[in-house]
Amino acid sequence: MNRPGVAQSEGAVEIAPGVHWIGVRDPDLRTFDIILKTANGTTYNAYAVRGNDGVAIIDTVKANFADDFFRRIESIARYDEIRAIVLNHMEPDHSGSLPELLKRAPQAKLYISGRGRPMLKGLLHGDRLEFTAVHTGDSVDLGGRTLRFFQTPFLHWPDTMCTWLADEGILFSGDAFGCHYCDARLFNDAVGDFRFSFDYYYAHIMRPFRAHVLEALEQIEALPVRIVAPSHGPVLRDRPQRYLQRYRELSSPALGKETGELKTLLVFYISAYGSTRAMAEEIAAGAEEAGGVLVSLYDIEGGEVAPFVDLIEEADALVVGSPTINGDAVKPVWDLLSSLATIQVRSKMGGAFGSYGWTGEAVGMIEDRLRGLKLRVPMKGVRARLIPTEVELAECRSFGRDLALHLTGQMENQIIDMATLA
Ligand code: FEO
């Protein structure tokens, strides 16, 4: 039984004079790219733009939906009319039907971003590697109407770009401003409330690249956009600017910068018998002694991952403390660390500590994870067997102080008291 709004229709849908949606619907998809939940399925949107001198196809669809895609093309154009194929993004959900389209329209010129070349090579495996690499400002004249390109790298791959049809004010935006939400009514003013899906998609696809989102918005907000035509989800024809504005809101610091000139250091810990907690408290106290740092202390066991991730996104540094159990850090620590892939943490400062019984691998494992996320880990972490001694607690205090000095740029200028080296 078809659910309301997701019935498959055969034909293309006109979104503006001479501009058609020729995408496909995947209403039963429940997980996208292994990790994203898709309660409403998704769509793979593609578009056709007709000019006086021929037709341009913008993006294709996932390979196993090719039949629907070609049927929709055939409902509005002949293959020999296609003179341009534009791929805003090379991921297979948008490029999967390209090889077949090139066979059916061999005369068509292929336009991609220069950074898409290695991906095109991986897709076509030498079948046909002729393409035109386009840059911001390049354009293709279709006769009476022009497609203009601009690079929007890392929304959300290096190759991503947008295509602009000025005479209709249509931005073909690729994954940006998309969402996994399938509804045959197609347009944002007809499909019901999909805001949760829009925000969820942003959080999982665009959030790690929010600095790039803000750069792209500088270009996009200058355009007189009447329709945003993304590669997933509804076509945004009703007040499209509010979706640009929503991206700006979502890409701006969620918690605001309320700490003035202070650097922010977060100390996370989890502790079975209080030892790792005691170490955390000494590290926090040492960091405070150094000055110039706002230090916050959190017990991972008592918190939820999502707000911790928000905090980390805005912080300058984090240290993570875990006991070692069976040669590993404990699961709540990994739950937190595995969630950091959804935000940008590169170049933040990191460190690790923890108490242990036998071998104490957790500290090194956490450090490896932080380095893998491209954090700077300037100091070897602190470990203590079972209950930390006074000496070990002093090491923790010193660790916190030195980390804060690194963070505030004071470490290089430290005056070394030679007496302490004796
Ligand atoms: Fe929808 Fe990045 O592919």
Residues whose N, C-alpha, C, O or C-beta is under 5 A from the ligand:
A	BS01	FEO	E91 D93 D175
